[in-house]
Amino acid sequence: MSLYVERYENNGKPELVLLHGWGMDSKVWGAFAEQLSSSFSLTLIDLPGLGRSTAFPEPYTADAVVELLGEHAPKAAAWLGWSMGGQLAIEFAARYSERVTCLITVASSPCFVQRSDWSCAMDEETHGQFEQALEVNVSKTLQRFIMLQTQGAEAGRDTLKSLKLILKNLDHTGARESLQLLRDDVRDQLSNLSMPIMQLFGEKDLLVPSEAAQACERLSKGLIKVYEGAGHLPFYSHQAEVAADVTQFVQESIA
């Protein structure tokens, strides 16, 4: 099965893989990817059933997606995953640790839906409503989702406008199937990773509350940063700062 892959070649620069989140494709990286391209050789991948990767595995499982990523990603690279992409990056690093030089997650959680021992996540009722709404109208559900990502955040209006433009031309064939991945719990995998890890959060994020930062710090012992005023897309509202943090972290990790 083929995935859509976009490359920004920069000879001699470290390899960095970018994984987008649910309901989007790699176009979401936009100007952030362009800024990173001066410091890295980038690989942008559209996840199965989203964007230009129209095919997807059935059943749609994290194991199947990780296997596909393994076929399309560089042999060794730093990995950066946003939202659901961060969860998948954790699972990729757990399976292919020798291929991941360091790991960065942005506005991501190892457990997106609340559990009895994990309250810093989306409640079951809200997630269930998303699942039901997808069965009725995918487009309207995605519109609601991007509004949640930007509501109350710095530069929220401009970010929402950008996301709407992406959604307008987005193929979301596998939106229903891929949403199921957000029910996965990868806390054990995260806590067992040995490579350098940095996890970035937004103070105003309504999907991954900033309280998750402290919980993740206890799990991974990695670097944690919460961007003041940022929502679910700190690489939009705090683009230069996030790019600088990512560049410094990767350079120090592979030195």
C-alpha positions in Angstrom: 0.0 0.0 0.0 1.4 3.4 -1.0 1.5 6.5 1.1 1.9 10.1 -0.1 5.4 11.3 0.8 6.9 14.8 0.3 10.6 15.5 0.6 12.5 18.7 1.3 16.1 17.6 0.5 18.9 19.5 2.3 22.2 17.6 1.8 24.2 17.2 5.0 21.3 18.2 7.3 19.7 15.9 9.8 16.7 13.8 8.7 13.3 14.8 10.3 10.0 13.1 9.7 6.8 15.1 10.3 3.5 13.3 11.0 0.2 15.3 11.0 -2.8 14.7 13.2 -6.3 13.3 12.7 -8.5 15.0 10.1 -5.6 16.8 8.4 -2.8 16.0 6.0 0.8 17.1 5.7 -0.3 20.5 4.2 -1.0 21.5 7.8 2.7 22.0 8.3 2.8 24.9 5.8 5.2 27.7 6.7 6.5 25.7 9.7 7.9 23.1 7.4 9.4 25.7 5.2 11.2 27.2 8.2 12.5 23.8 9.3 13.7 23.0 5.8 16.7 25.3 6.2 17.9 23.1 9.1 16.7 19.6 8.1 16.1 17.2 5.3 12.3 16.8 5.8 10.0 13.9 5.1 6.3 14.7 5.2 3.9 11.8 5.1 0.1 11.8 4.7 -1.4 9.2 7.0 -3.5 6.4 5.4 -7.0 7.5 4.4 -6.2 11.2 4.9 -5.1 13.7 2.3 -3.3 12.3 -0.6 -2.8 8.9 0.9 -6.3 7.7 -0.1 -5.9 4.0 0.6 -5.9 2.7 4.2 -5.6 -0.7 5.9 -8.6 -2.6 7.0 -8.9 -3.0 9.9 -7.4 0.5 10.6 -4.9 -0.2 13.4 -1.8 1.5 14.8 0.2 -1.6 14.0 -0.8 -1.5 10.4 -0.1 2.2 10.1 3.3 1.9 11.8 4.3 -0.9 9.4 3.4 1.3 6.4 5.4 4.2 7.9 8.3 1.9 8.2 8.2 1.2 4.5 8.1 4.9 3.5 10.3 6.7 6.2 14.1 7.2 6.1 16.2 4.5 7.7 17.2 6.8 10.5 15.6 10.2 11.4 14.3 12.4 14.2 10.5 12.1 14.4 8.0 14.9 15.1 4.4 14.1 15.5 1.5 16.5 16.1 -1.7 15.4 17.9 -2.5 11.8 16.7 0.7 11.9 14.7 2.6 12.2 18.0 0.8 9.1 19.3 1.8 7.2 16.1 5.4 8.5 16.4 5.6 7.0 19.9 4.4 3.7 18.6 6.9 3.8 15.7 9.7 4.6 18.1 8.7 1.7 20.3 8.8 -0.8 17.3 11.7 0.7 15.4 13.9 2.3 18.1 17.0 1.9 16.1 15.5 4.2 13.4 14.5 7.0 15.7 17.3 9.3 16.8 15.0 11.4 18.9 11.3 12.0 19.3 9.2 15.2 19.5 5.5 15.3 20.1 3.4 18.5 19.7 0.0 18.9 21.4 -0.1 15.2 21.7 -1.1 12.7 24.4 -0.2 9.0 24.9 -3.9 8.6 25.9 -6.4 10.9 24.3 -9.5 9.6 26.0 -9.9 9.7 29.7 -9.3 6.6 31.8 -9.8 6.0 35.5 -6.1 6.7 36.0 -5.7 9.4 33.3 -8.1 12.4 33.7 -6.1 14.9 31.6 -7.8 13.9 28.4 -11.0 14.2 26.4 -14.0 12.8 28.3 -15.7 9.7 26.9 -18.9 11.4 26.2 -17.3 14.1 24.0 -15.3 11.5 22.0 -18.4 9.4 21.6 -20.2 12.4 20.2 -17.5 12.8 17.6 -17.7 9.2 16.6 -21.5 9.5 16.2 -21.3 12.8 14.3 -18.8 11.3 11.8 -21.4 8.7 10.9 -23.8 11.5 10.0 -21.7 14.2 8.3 -17.9 14.0 8.0 -17.4 17.5 6.7 -19.4 19.2 9.5 -17.6 17.1 12.2 -14.2 18.1 10.8 -15.3 21.8 10.8 -16.3 21.5 14.5 -13.0 19.8 15.3 -10.8 22.5 13.8 -12.9 25.1 15.7 -12.0 23.3 19.0 -8.4 23.3 18.0 -8.2 27.1 17.7 -10.9 28.4 20.2 -9.5 30.7 22.8 -5.9 30.4 21.5 -3.5 33.1 20.4 -3.8 33.8 16.7 -6.8 31.5 16.8 -8.8 33.3 14.1 -5.9 33.3 11.6 -5.1 29.6 12.4 -8.8 28.6 11.9 -8.8 30.4 8.5 -5.7 28.4 7.4 -7.2 25.1 8.6 -10.5 25.8 6.7 -8.5 26.3 3.5 -6.8 22.9 4.0 -10.1 21.2 4.8 -11.7 22.6 1.7 -9.5 20.5 -0.6 -8.8 17.5 1.8 -9.7 14.0 0.9 -10.9 12.4 4.2 -11.8 8.9 3.0 -10.4 7.3 6.1 -11.6 9.9 8.7 -14.0 7.5 10.4 -11.6 4.6 10.5 -8.6 6.6 11.7 -10.5 8.3 14.5 -10.4 4.9 16.3 -6.7 5.3 16.9 -7.4 8.0 19.4 -8.7 5.3 21.7 -5.3 3.7 21.9 -3.3 4.0 25.1 0.5 4.2 24.5 1.6 5.2 28.0 3.6 2.1 28.5 5.4 2.5 25.2 6.3 6.1 26.0 7.7 5.3 29.4 9.9 2.5 27.9 11.5 4.6 25.2 15.2 5.2 25.5 15.9 7.9 22.9 15.8 11.6 23.8 12.2 12.9 24.0 10.7 16.4 24.0 7.0 17.0 24.4 5.4 20.4 23.5 2.0 21.6 24.7 -0.3 24.6 24.3 -1.5 26.3 27.5 -5.0 27.0 25.9 -5.3 23.6 24.2 -8.9 22.3 24.5 -8.1 18.8 23.2 -4.9 18.0 25.0 -5.1 20.0 28.3 -1.9 21.5 29.6 -2.3 19.3 32.7 -1.1 16.4 30.4 2.3 18.0 30.4 3.0 17.1 34.0 1.5 13.6 33.6 3.7 13.0 30.5 6.8 14.3 32.4 6.3 11.6 35.0 6.0 9.0 32.2 8.9 9.8 29.9 11.4 11.9 32.0 11.9 13.9 28.7 11.9 17.6 28.1 8.5 19.3 28.5 7.5 22.8 27.4 4.1 24.5 27.5 3.7 27.5 25.2 1.8 30.3 26.9 -1.4 31.3 25.0 -1.0 28.5 22.4 -3.9 26.2 21.5 -3.7 22.9 19.7 -1.4 24.2 17.0 1.6 26.0 18.7 3.6 25.6 15.5 1.2 28.2 14.0 0.8 30.7 16.9 4.4 30.3 18.1 6.0 29.2 14.9 9.5 30.7 15.3 9.8 29.6 18.9 8.7 26.0 18.2 11.0 25.8 15.2 14.0 27.0 17.3 13.2 24.6 20.1 12.9 21.7 17.7 16.1 22.6 15.9 18.1 23.0 19.1 16.7 19.7 20.6 17.5 17.6 17.5 21.0 19.1 17.1 21.8 18.4 20.8 20.3 14.9 20.6 22.5 13.8 17.7 25.7 15.6 18.6 
